[in-house]
């Protein structure tokens, strides 16, 4: 069932983005909620699909997520440079995935290319009443 939900989210995210190059052309990431559904077998929890689009050289500032959130991210297009907590900086290419545990700090999240766009789908399992999904890290 989880595979079918993820497949549906990936299709939804892919259909949501034909204007990516123009919309995500700046340095900041474009973030779009593409799916939200309460989990019927886990009261108080929801699944939320977030499409993150990076223009060439684009990035997100260092951030955290709600302490209730488990995140599974899949690169849909291009490549993404990512660092979670104090781990190594890794480059993920289209089709590759990574996860973030509750309380993790996402120190690096950026397009791996200066010339091509990149997209990822971040699937959150989070408390249903949680509205904010990203908090900037204070420097």
N, C-alpha and C positions, 0 to 999 in steps of 0.2 A: 504494500500500500504506500509506503514512504517513497519508493522508487516512482510510482505513478504520480504522486503529488509533485515530486521534484521535476519529473518530465513535463508535467503541465505548467509548472512555474517557469521552466526554461523556455517553453514554447511561448508563453505569455510575454516573457521578457523580450524574447527575440522579436515578436510582433510589435512590441511597444516602441521599438527604436529605429525606424528608418531615417529619422532626421538627426541621428546621433552626431555626425560630424559638425553640423551647424550649431546644435544646441549645446554640445559639450566642448566647444572650441576654445573656451577660456581655460585658465589654469585650475579653477576650482571644479570639483566633481559635481555632476548633475545627479541627484538622488531622487528616485521615483518609487512610491509604493505601488506595486503591481498586483499584490495579492494579500488578502487578510481573511483569516477564517478561524473561528473558535474551534478548539479540539474537543469533539464531543466525548471522548473517552478520558480526557484529562481536564477536569473542571478547573476553571480559572486560568487556563493556558490557551494561547493562540499561536498560529503560525503566520508569519508575515514575510512576504517576498519583496525584497528591495533591489531594484535595478540601479547600479552605480555605473555612470558613464564618465570616462575620462577622455578629454581631448588630448592631442599630442602634448606631452610634457605635463599633463594635468596631475593633480594630487589632492589628497584630503589631509587636513591638519591632524596631528596626533590626537587620538580620542579613546574614550572608553564607551562601553554600552551598559545598559541596565544590569544590575547584579543577578537578575532573574533570567538573563538571555543566554541561550546557547545558539551559536551562529555557525552555519555551514555555507561557505562561499564557493561558487564555481565560476571560473573565468569563461566567459562566452565568446570573447573576441580579443585579439591582441595578447598583451602580457601585462601582468601586474606585479610590481615589487611590493613585498609585504614583510613587516616585522611585527611579531606579537611578543609583548613583554620584552625581556632582554635576550630573546633568541636571535638566531642569525637572520639577516635580511635574505629573503628567498624570492626568486622570480618564478611565477606561475604562468603557464601558457594556456591558451584556449583548450578547454576540456579538463584541466587540472583543478583540484579543489583543496581547500584548507578549512580548518575550523578554529573557532575561538570559544573558550570556556567562560562561564560567568566570572566577571571580575577582571578579565584580561585587559591589557592596555595595547591598543593598536598604534604603535609608534610610527611606522612607515606604511603608507598606503598610497601608491602612485602608479601612473602609467609607466610601463617599462620602456616605452618608445617616445622619442621627441618628435616623430613624424607621422605616427599612425594612432588612431583612436583605440581605446580599450573599453571593455564592458565586463562587469561581473554581476552575478545574481547572489545576493546574500539572503539566506533563508534563516529567519529568526524563530526560535521557539521561546516565547516570552510571556510574562504575566499579561492577561487580557487587558487589564486596566492601564498598562504601561503605554503612554502615548509617545514620549520622547525616546528615540532609539540610539542617539549619539550625543555624547557629552565631550566638549573640547577638554584636552588636558591643559591644566594651568601651568605655565612656564615659570 
